[in-house]
């Protein structure tokens, strides 16, 4: 199938690009492929949403019924000193990036569903349930489009009765908007050496739940952020959040920086005990957990951002690392990157060009408010890694609040997250408490309420470069950390009759990509499973 533009991923970047293309020229043919069973099924974000890009894309979004219903009414920021202690930080001492006046607490999944409606009204074709499995190339090495994965292939590689061959989608330009650690984006970065001269990309894993709470405890519009405990006990960086939505709902989550060095760390279990802190527990007590999910975030900033252009296409959104870690927000910058991509593509198509490199995009992006925002806050992430959350935030206050990001230096963070792990024997073991079934839960019951499902009889999408590495290398050195960094119980070391085997429960995978990021030898490679598989988030 031939299109002017093929877009991979129906997240904020891809949908914003699709809408903007048709706004510029309704004759441009655009299709969007989305591996989730529906638009929004795989979308997970905090999310406190800054409407800057949405204001540009649809100035009348309120009249159109965009699902921005809860304006931020207050910011509480705490440093958690221990399992019981907390210190509230005065607003005047908080980095300006953490102030949320004018922002909204939203479900990003629902916003993407709304954006998809706007795109379809503009004439965009959207294909949910189809995973982009392969990049297609022209003879000159430029990107030609993508191929979707075959459906109905058994685990043994043979075709089942329901077999359906994937389809090729050819575009004059292809935009990759897969989100964090996109598996095709990863291939493109390697093929075109787009990360040459950049710092390694850095990541965190965000684990999130939605709770229905007692109305007497609910404070609609309140945003709570925390740093410190429990992560500080293992020397790990990151922070927690709790946002009060409408309808007596709150979202609660913990972001664990994947640069941690102790292989005994379990981000899932850190999150479970986080909910027992009095600052968080005061809202959740008596409530009911209704949803669970996890997703990695790209947080390296400008220093880690790859070149976004290559012959025939662009990387946009978190495929290129556009998240602003200082704000803990990336949806507005992702949307802006997609809108700028649309403008570059539309101009090229108007000039009857195809499959060349959109070199003007780099300048267009650099002149945008999105790039300027990331540049102003470029040192936040490296400062957090160098000096920790507290001292790093103190540096950010000076750099951002006082000097507006104009200090004449740029900090670097040159060690990749997967290379940070120390041998298990050199690190303190962590004795995580058992879940109480009230505030804290186990992995399997959590995966159950993520509505995760895959066709069981299909090739495993969690591939190993070397089958021997988990037991012969990772287990003796790192106590096989995949057992703990995966938030869905996918990886297990099973002992049977005195011998051990490495088990992959691919059916549980919530597509967070943490394994692809944190495996110490980069032995695990995440590839797209059959379309429609994975979580089915209702409103994450």
C-alpha positions as CSV (number, residue, x, y, z in Angstrom):
1,X,0.0,0.0,0.0
2,X,1.4,3.4,-1.1
3,X,1.1,6.6,1.0
4,X,2.7,9.9,1.0
5,X,3.5,9.5,4.7
6,X,3.6,6.4,6.9
7,X,3.7,7.0,10.7
8,X,4.7,4.2,13.2
9,X,2.9,4.6,16.5
10,X,-0.3,6.3,17.6
11,X,1.1,8.2,20.6
12,X,1.1,12.0,21.0
13,X,4.0,12.5,18.6
14,X,2.6,10.3,15.8
15,X,-0.9,11.6,16.0
16,X,0.1,15.2,16.3
17,X,2.2,14.7,13.1
18,X,-0.7,13.1,11.3
19,X,-3.2,15.8,12.2
20,X,-0.7,18.6,11.3
21,X,0.0,17.0,7.9
22,X,-3.7,17.0,6.9
23,X,-4.2,20.5,8.3
24,X,-1.4,21.8,6.0
25,X,-2.6,19.9,2.9
26,X,-5.7,17.7,2.8
27,X,-4.4,15.9,-0.3
28,X,-1.4,14.4,1.6
29,X,-2.2,10.7,2.2
30,X,-1.3,9.6,5.7
31,X,-1.5,6.3,7.5
32,X,-0.7,5.5,11.1
33,X,0.1,1.9,12.3
34,X,-0.4,1.1,16.0
35,X,0.6,-2.3,17.6
36,X,-1.9,-1.9,20.4
37,X,-5.4,-3.5,20.0
38,X,-6.8,0.1,19.9
39,X,-5.3,3.6,20.1
40,X,-4.4,4.2,23.7
41,X,-4.1,0.5,24.7
42,X,-0.4,0.8,25.1
43,X,-0.2,4.4,26.3
44,X,1.0,5.0,29.8
45,X,2.0,8.4,31.3
46,X,1.8,10.2,34.6
47,X,0.4,12.5,33.4
48,X,0.5,16.2,34.2
49,X,0.0,17.7,30.8
50,X,1.3,21.0,29.6
51,X,-1.1,22.2,26.8
52,X,1.4,24.3,24.8
53,X,1.5,22.1,21.7
54,X,-2.2,21.3,21.9
55,X,-3.0,25.0,21.9
56,X,-1.1,25.3,18.6
57,X,-2.5,22.2,17.0
58,X,-6.1,22.7,18.0
59,X,-6.7,26.2,19.5
60,X,-10.3,25.2,20.0
61,X,-9.6,22.0,21.8
62,X,-12.1,22.8,24.6
63,X,-14.9,23.2,22.1
64,X,-13.9,19.9,20.5
65,X,-14.2,18.1,23.8
66,X,-10.6,17.3,24.5
67,X,-10.3,15.2,27.7
68,X,-8.5,17.8,29.8
69,X,-10.9,18.0,32.7
70,X,-8.8,18.5,35.8
71,X,-6.7,21.7,36.1
72,X,-3.8,21.6,38.5
73,X,-4.9,23.3,41.7
74,X,-1.8,22.8,43.9
75,X,1.8,21.4,44.1
76,X,3.1,19.5,47.1
77,X,6.7,18.4,46.9
78,X,8.3,16.3,49.7
79,X,11.6,14.8,50.5
80,X,11.0,11.5,52.2
81,X,13.7,11.0,54.8
82,X,12.6,7.5,55.8
83,X,9.6,5.1,55.9
84,X,7.9,7.5,58.3
85,X,9.5,11.0,57.9
86,X,8.9,13.6,55.3
87,X,9.8,17.3,54.7
88,X,7.6,19.5,52.5
89,X,9.7,21.8,50.3
90,X,8.5,25.4,50.2
91,X,7.4,26.4,46.7
92,X,10.0,29.2,46.6
93,X,12.8,26.7,46.8
94,X,11.4,24.3,44.1
95,X,12.9,24.4,40.6
96,X,10.6,26.4,38.4
97,X,10.2,23.4,36.1
98,X,8.2,21.6,38.9
99,X,5.5,24.3,39.1
100,X,2.4,23.3,37.3
101,X,0.2,26.3,37.1
102,X,-1.9,26.1,33.9
103,X,-1.4,22.4,33.4
104,X,-3.9,19.6,33.6
105,X,-4.0,16.1,35.2
106,X,-5.0,13.8,32.4
107,X,-5.2,10.2,31.0
108,X,-2.8,10.3,28.1
109,X,-4.5,7.2,26.7
110,X,-7.7,9.1,26.5
111,X,-6.1,12.1,25.0
112,X,-4.6,9.9,22.3
113,X,-8.0,8.4,21.6
114,X,-9.3,11.9,21.1
115,X,-6.4,12.9,18.9
116,X,-7.0,9.8,16.8
117,X,-10.6,10.9,16.3
118,X,-9.4,14.3,15.1
119,X,-6.9,12.7,12.8
120,X,-9.6,10.4,11.3
121,X,-11.9,13.4,10.8
122,X,-9.1,15.0,8.9
123,X,-8.8,11.9,6.6
124,X,-5.9,10.1,8.3
125,X,-6.1,6.2,8.0
126,X,-5.3,4.5,11.4
127,X,-4.6,0.8,11.6
128,X,-4.6,-0.4,15.3
129,X,-3.6,-4.0,16.0
130,X,-0.8,-4.0,13.4
131,X,2.8,-4.1,14.7
132,X,5.4,-2.5,12.5
133,X,7.9,-5.4,12.4
134,X,10.5,-4.4,9.8
135,X,12.0,-1.3,8.2
136,X,12.0,-1.5,4.4
137,X,14.8,0.2,2.4
138,X,15.2,1.4,-1.2
139,X,18.3,0.3,-3.2
140,X,20.0,3.6,-2.4
141,X,19.7,2.9,1.4
142,X,16.9,5.3,2.1
143,X,13.8,4.2,4.1
144,X,11.0,3.0,1.9
145,X,8.5,2.3,4.6
146,X,7.7,-0.6,6.9
147,X,6.3,-4.1,6.9
148,X,3.8,-5.2,9.5
149,X,4.2,-8.5,11.2
150,X,2.7,-11.7,10.1
151,X,-0.3,-13.0,12.1
152,X,-1.0,-16.6,12.9
153,X,2.5,-17.9,13.1
154,X,3.0,-20.7,15.7
155,X,5.8,-20.8,18.2
156,X,7.5,-23.4,16.0
157,X,7.5,-21.0,13.1
158,X,4.9,-22.8,11.1
159,X,1.8,-21.1,9.8
160,X,-1.5,-21.8,11.6
161,X,-4.9,-22.0,10.1
162,X,-5.5,-18.3,10.9
163,X,-2.2,-17.2,9.2
164,X,-2.3,-13.8,7.6
165,X,0.8,-12.4,5.9
166,X,1.9,-8.9,6.9
167,X,1.6,-6.0,4.5
168,X,4.1,-3.5,3.2
169,X,3.4,0.1,3.7
170,X,5.4,2.3,1.4
171,X,5.8,6.0,2.0
172,X,7.6,8.9,0.5
173,X,8.6,9.6,4.1
174,X,8.2,7.5,7.2
175,X,8.0,8.9,10.7
176,X,8.9,6.7,13.6
177,X,7.0,7.6,16.8
178,X,7.2,4.3,18.7
179,X,7.9,5.9,22.1
180,X,10.8,5.0,24.5
181,X,13.2,2.4,23.1
182,X,11.3,1.8,19.9
183,X,12.6,-1.4,18.4
184,X,12.7,0.0,14.9
185,X,14.1,3.3,16.1
186,X,16.9,1.4,17.8
187,X,17.7,-0.3,14.5
188,X,17.7,3.0,12.6
189,X,20.0,4.7,15.2
190,X,22.5,1.8,14.7
191,X,22.2,1.7,10.9
192,X,22.7,5.4,10.3
193,X,24.9,5.9,13.4
194,X,22.5,8.6,14.5
195,X,24.0,8.6,18.1
196,X,27.6,9.4,17.0
197,X,29.1,12.0,19.3
198,X,26.2,11.8,21.7
199,X,26.1,10.7,25.3
200,X,24.4,7.3,25.8
201,X,20.7,7.5,26.2
202,X,19.4,7.2,29.8
203,X,16.2,5.8,31.1
204,X,13.8,5.3,34.0
205,X,11.0,2.8,34.6
206,X,7.7,4.3,35.6
207,X,5.3,2.0,37.4
208,X,1.8,3.4,37.9
209,X,-1.6,2.5,39.4
210,X,-5.0,4.1,39.3
211,X,-7.0,4.1,42.6
212,X,-10.6,4.9,43.4
213,X,-10.4,6.5,46.8
214,X,-12.6,7.8,49.6
215,X,-14.1,11.1,48.5
216,X,-13.2,12.6,51.9
217,X,-9.5,12.0,51.1
218,X,-9.8,13.3,47.5
219,X,-8.4,16.7,46.5
220,X,-9.1,17.2,42.9
221,X,-6.3,19.0,41.1
222,X,-3.6,18.3,43.7
223,X,-0.2,17.2,42.4
224,X,2.2,15.5,44.8
225,X,5.8,14.7,44.0
226,X,8.4,13.1,46.2
227,X,12.1,12.3,46.3
228,X,14.3,10.2,48.7
229,X,12.8,7.1,50.4
230,X,12.5,4.3,49.4
231,X,15.0,4.5,46.6
232,X,17.7,6.3,48.5
233,X,18.3,3.3,50.7
234,X,19.9,1.5,47.8
235,X,21.6,4.6,46.4
236,X,19.1,4.6,43.6
237,X,17.7,7.8,42.0
238,X,14.2,8.6,41.0
239,X,11.0,9.8,42.6
240,X,7.3,9.3,43.2
241,X,4.1,11.0,42.3
242,X,0.4,11.0,43.2
243,X,-2.1,13.1,41.2
244,X,-5.7,13.7,42.0
245,X,-7.9,13.2,39.0
246,X,-11.7,13.7,38.7
247,X,-14.3,11.2,40.0
248,X,-12.4,10.5,43.3
249,X,-9.6,8.9,41.4
250,X,-5.8,9.3,42.0
251,X,-2.9,8.0,40.0
252,X,0.2,6.9,42.0
253,X,3.5,5.9,40.7
254,X,7.3,5.6,41.1
255,X,10.0,6.3,38.6
256,X,13.2,4.4,39.2
257,X,16.2,5.6,37.4
258,X,17.7,2.7,35.4
259,X,21.2,3.8,36.2
260,X,21.0,2.0,39.5
261,X,24.0,-0.2,40.5
262,X,22.7,-2.7,43.0
263,X,21.4,-5.7,41.1
264,X,19.1,-6.6,44.0
265,X,16.9,-3.6,43.4
266,X,13.4,-4.4,42.3
267,X,11.6,-1.3,41.0
268,X,8.2,-3.1,41.4
269,X,8.9,-3.8,45.1
270,X,10.2,-0.4,45.7
271,X,6.9,1.0,44.4
272,X,4.9,-1.4,46.6
273,X,6.5,-0.2,49.7
274,X,6.4,3.4,48.6
275,X,2.6,3.3,48.9
276,X,3.0,2.6,52.6
277,X,4.6,6.0,53.4
278,X,2.3,8.2,55.4
279,X,2.4,11.0,52.8
280,X,1.0,8.5,50.2
281,X,-1.0,6.2,52.4
282,X,-3.2,9.0,53.7
283,X,-4.9,9.2,50.4
284,X,-5.0,5.5,49.4
285,X,-6.3,4.0,52.7
286,X,-9.8,2.6,52.2
287,X,-9.5,2.9,48.4
288,X,-9.4,0.3,45.7
289,X,-6.8,-0.3,43.1
290,X,-8.4,-0.4,39.6
291,X,-5.5,-0.4,37.1
292,X,-1.7,-1.1,36.9
293,X,0.9,-0.6,34.2
294,X,4.6,0.1,33.6
295,X,6.6,1.8,30.9
296,X,10.2,3.0,30.4
297,X,10.9,6.7,29.8
298,X,13.7,8.3,27.8
299,X,15.4,10.9,30.0
300,X,18.8,11.6,28.7
301,X,17.9,15.0,27.3
302,X,19.7,16.9,24.5
303,X,23.1,15.4,25.3
304,X,21.7,12.0,24.5
305,X,19.4,12.9,21.7
306,X,20.3,11.2,18.5
307,X,20.3,12.9,15.1
308,X,16.6,12.7,14.2
309,X,16.9,12.8,10.4
310,X,18.0,10.1,7.9
311,X,17.2,9.4,4.3
312,X,13.5,8.8,3.9
313,X,12.3,9.6,7.4
314,X,12.5,11.0,10.9
315,X,12.6,9.9,14.6
316,X,10.1,11.9,16.6
317,X,8.9,12.0,20.2
318,X,10.4,9.6,22.7
319,X,11.9,7.5,19.8
320,X,14.3,10.4,19.7
321,X,14.3,11.2,23.4
322,X,12.4,14.5,23.5
323,X,11.1,14.2,27.1
324,X,12.0,17.0,29.5
325,X,13.2,15.2,32.6
326,X,13.4,18.4,34.6
327,X,9.6,18.8,34.2
328,X,8.9,15.1,34.2
329,X,6.9,15.8,31.1
330,X,7.4,14.8,27.5
331,X,3.9,14.8,25.9
332,X,4.0,18.5,24.9
333,X,7.5,18.3,23.4
334,X,6.7,15.0,21.7
335,X,3.7,16.6,20.0
336,X,5.7,19.6,19.0
337,X,8.4,17.4,17.4
338,X,5.7,15.6,15.4
339,X,4.1,18.9,14.3
340,X,7.5,20.2,13.1
341,X,8.1,16.9,11.3
342,X,4.8,17.4,9.5
343,X,5.8,20.9,8.4
344,X,9.1,19.6,7.0
345,X,7.5,16.7,5.2
346,X,4.7,18.8,3.7
347,X,7.3,21.3,2.4
348,X,9.3,18.4,0.8
349,X,6.2,16.9,-0.8
350,X,5.1,20.3,-2.2
351,X,8.5,20.3,-3.8
352,X,7.9,16.9,-5.3
353,X,10.6,15.3,-3.2
354,X,10.6,11.8,-1.8
355,X,12.8,9.5,0.4
356,X,15.6,12.0,0.8
357,X,16.9,13.4,4.1
358,X,14.8,16.2,5.6
359,X,17.8,18.3,6.6
360,X,15.8,21.4,7.2
361,X,14.1,19.6,10.1
362,X,17.1,19.9,12.4
363,X,17.1,23.7,12.0
364,X,13.4,23.9,12.4
365,X,13.6,21.9,15.6
366,X,16.5,23.9,17.0
367,X,14.5,27.1,16.4
368,X,11.5,25.8,18.3
369,X,10.4,26.3,21.8
370,X,10.7,22.6,22.4
371,X,14.5,22.6,21.7
372,X,15.0,25.8,23.7
373,X,13.1,24.3,26.7
374,X,15.3,21.2,26.6
375,X,18.4,23.3,26.2
376,X,17.6,25.4,29.2
377,X,17.2,22.3,31.3
378,X,19.9,20.2,29.8
379,X,21.9,19.8,33.0
380,X,19.1,18.6,35.2
381,X,19.5,14.8,34.4
382,X,23.3,14.7,34.6
383,X,23.2,16.6,37.9
384,X,20.8,14.1,39.4
385,X,23.1,11.3,38.4
386,X,26.3,13.0,39.6
387,X,25.0,14.3,42.9
388,X,21.7,12.6,43.7
389,X,18.1,13.8,43.9
390,X,18.6,16.4,46.7
391,X,21.9,18.0,45.7
392,X,21.0,17.6,42.0
393,X,17.8,19.5,42.5
394,X,19.6,22.2,44.5
395,X,21.9,22.6,41.4
396,X,18.8,22.7,39.2
397,X,17.3,25.5,41.3
398,X,20.5,27.6,40.8
399,X,20.9,26.7,37.1
400,X,17.2,27.0,36.0
401,X,15.6,29.4,38.5
402,X,18.4,31.9,38.8
403,X,20.4,31.6,35.6
404,X,17.6,30.3,33.2
405,X,19.9,27.6,31.9
406,X,22.5,30.0,30.7
407,X,25.4,28.8,32.8
408,X,28.3,28.4,30.3
409,X,28.7,24.7,30.5
410,X,27.0,21.4,29.7
411,X,27.3,18.4,32.0
412,X,27.7,15.0,30.5
413,X,26.7,11.5,31.6
414,X,28.8,9.1,29.6
415,X,28.1,5.7,31.2
416,X,25.1,3.7,29.8
417,X,22.5,2.5,32.3
418,X,23.1,-1.2,31.6
419,X,26.8,-0.8,32.4
420,X,26.2,0.5,35.9
421,X,25.5,-2.8,37.6
422,X,28.0,-4.0,40.2
423,X,28.4,-7.7,41.1
424,X,25.7,-8.9,43.4
425,X,28.3,-10.1,46.0
426,X,29.5,-6.5,46.4
427,X,26.0,-5.1,47.1
428,X,23.6,-5.3,50.0
429,X,20.7,-7.6,49.6
430,X,17.3,-6.0,49.9
431,X,14.6,-7.7,52.1
432,X,11.4,-6.5,50.5
433,X,8.3,-7.0,52.7
434,X,5.5,-9.3,51.5
435,X,2.5,-7.5,50.0
436,X,-0.4,-7.0,52.3
437,X,-3.1,-7.2,49.6
438,X,-4.4,-3.8,50.8
439,X,-1.9,-1.2,49.7
440,X,0.8,-3.5,48.2
441,X,0.4,-6.4,45.8
442,X,2.3,-9.1,43.9
443,X,3.4,-8.9,40.3
444,X,0.9,-11.5,38.9
445,X,-2.2,-9.8,40.4
446,X,-0.9,-6.5,39.0
447,X,-0.4,-7.9,35.5
448,X,-3.9,-9.3,35.7
449,X,-5.4,-5.8,36.0
450,X,-3.3,-4.5,33.2
451,X,-5.4,-6.6,30.9
452,X,-2.3,-8.0,29.3
453,X,-2.7,-10.8,26.8
454,X,-0.7,-12.3,24.0
455,X,-1.6,-15.1,21.6
456,X,0.3,-17.9,23.5
457,X,1.2,-20.0,20.4
458,X,3.5,-17.4,18.7
459,X,7.3,-16.9,18.5
460,X,8.7,-15.4,21.7
461,X,9.1,-11.6,21.2
462,X,11.7,-11.5,24.0
463,X,14.8,-12.8,22.2
464,X,18.2,-13.7,23.5
465,X,21.3,-13.2,21.4
466,X,23.0,-16.0,23.4
467,X,20.8,-18.5,25.4
468,X,23.7,-19.3,27.8
469,X,24.2,-15.8,29.1
470,X,21.4,-15.7,31.7
471,X,22.6,-18.7,33.7
472,X,26.3,-18.8,32.9
473,X,27.0,-15.1,33.2
474,X,24.2,-13.0,34.6
475,X,23.3,-15.4,37.4
476,X,26.7,-16.0,39.0
477,X,27.7,-12.3,38.7
478,X,24.5,-10.3,39.1
479,X,22.1,-12.9,40.5
480,X,20.2,-12.6,37.2
481,X,18.7,-9.1,37.7
482,X,16.0,-9.7,35.0
483,X,14.1,-11.5,37.8
484,X,13.8,-8.2,39.6
485,X,13.9,-5.3,37.1
486,X,11.0,-6.7,35.1
487,X,7.8,-5.3,36.6
488,X,5.6,-8.1,35.2
489,X,7.2,-11.4,36.3
490,X,8.4,-12.3,32.8
491,X,11.8,-13.7,33.7
492,X,12.4,-16.5,36.2
493,X,15.2,-18.8,37.2
494,X,13.6,-22.1,37.9
495,X,15.3,-24.9,39.9
496,X,14.3,-28.4,39.0
497,X,15.9,-31.7,40.1
498,X,19.1,-29.8,41.1
499,X,19.5,-27.9,37.9
500,X,18.4,-24.4,36.9
501,X,16.8,-23.1,33.8
502,X,15.9,-19.6,32.6
503,X,12.2,-19.2,31.9
504,X,10.6,-16.4,29.9
505,X,6.9,-15.9,30.5
506,X,6.3,-13.7,27.4
507,X,2.5,-13.8,28.0
508,X,3.0,-11.4,31.0
509,X,5.0,-8.8,29.1
510,X,3.5,-5.2,29.4
511,X,5.9,-3.8,26.7
512,X,7.8,-1.6,29.1
513,X,11.2,-2.3,27.4
514,X,13.1,-2.4,30.7
515,X,14.8,-5.7,29.8
516,X,16.0,-4.4,26.5
517,X,17.5,-1.4,28.4
518,X,18.9,-2.9,31.6
519,X,20.3,-6.3,30.7
520,X,24.0,-6.0,31.6
521,X,25.3,-7.6,28.5
522,X,22.5,-6.3,26.2
523,X,21.6,-9.9,25.5
524,X,17.8,-9.4,25.6
525,X,16.4,-7.9,22.4
526,X,12.7,-6.9,22.5
527,X,10.9,-7.2,19.1
528,X,7.3,-6.6,18.3
529,X,5.0,-9.5,19.1
530,X,1.9,-10.2,17.0
531,X,-0.2,-7.1,16.6
532,X,-2.9,-6.5,19.3
533,X,-0.9,-8.2,22.0
534,X,0.3,-6.7,25.2
535,X,-1.6,-4.6,27.8
536,X,-5.0,-3.1,27.2
537,X,-5.0,0.0,29.3
538,X,-8.4,1.7,29.6
539,X,-7.3,5.2,30.7
540,X,-3.6,5.2,31.7
